[in-house]
Amino acid sequence: MPEFESYIYVDVDEFVPSCSSKEIKDLIDCLIEHGHLEKNPFVKQPEEKKGVFEEEFLGKLNVISGKYYSMTDEELEIINNLYNKYR
């Protein structure tokens, strides 16, 4: 059976808008895995080794950072109060 090879160029500006939300998430995961993006660019982490409790804390912040639209006004106020206390 003969084998054929083809090359198709797809511009990023054409590709990304046609992706579903799941495909965008997969793309972001792939970019993180290959070192093109930080795991969570909103939480800057020093390069030094972190303790178990600090890792757990940063993991919790990472989960919370993706839940803005799920939070109540009271929960957002708590986060704003914490931010204002430690900035």
SULKAMO-V612246 format. One record per residue. N is the residue number from 1. SS is DSSP state (a for helix, b for strand, c for the rest). PHI is phi in whole degrees, -180 to 180 (999 if undefined). OMEGA is omega as a letter, one per 30 degrees, with the letter a starting at -180 (* if undefined). Layout:
N SS PHI OMEGA
N SS PHI OMEGA
This chain:
1 c 999 l
2 c -71 l
3 c -111 l
4 c -123 l
5 c -122 l
6 c -138 l
7 c -131 l
8 c -123 l
9 c -92 l
10 c -122 l
11 c -69 a
12 a -57 a
13 a -65 l
14 a -91 a
15 a -75 a
16 a -62 a
17 a -62 a
18 a -88 a
19 c -82 l
20 c -78 l
21 a -59 l
22 a -64 l
23 a -66 l
24 a -64 l
25 a -61 l
26 a -63 l
27 a -64 l
28 a -63 l
29 a -59 l
30 a -65 l
31 a -65 l
32 a -66 a
33 a -60 a
34 c -92 l
35 c 82 l
36 c -86 l
37 c -134 l
38 c -76 l
39 c -58 l
40 c -138 a
41 c -67 a
42 c -84 l
43 c -113 l
44 c -76 a
45 c -119 l
46 c -67 a
47 c -74 a
48 c -69 l
49 c -67 a
50 c -104 l
51 c -78 a
52 a -61 a
53 a -68 l
54 a -67 l
55 a -60 l
56 a -64 l
57 a -61 a
58 a -65 l
59 a -63 l
60 a -66 l
61 a -61 l
62 a -62 l
63 a -64 a
64 a -62 a
65 a -62 l
66 c -98 a
67 c -115 a
68 a -52 a
69 a -75 l
70 a -95 a
71 c -86 l
72 c -81 l
73 a -61 l
74 a -65 l
75 a -66 l
76 a -64 l
77 a -65 l
78 a -60 l
79 a -65 l
80 a -62 l
81 a -64 l
82 a -63 l
83 a -59 a
84 a -64 l
85 a -70 a
86 a -107 a
87 c -79 *
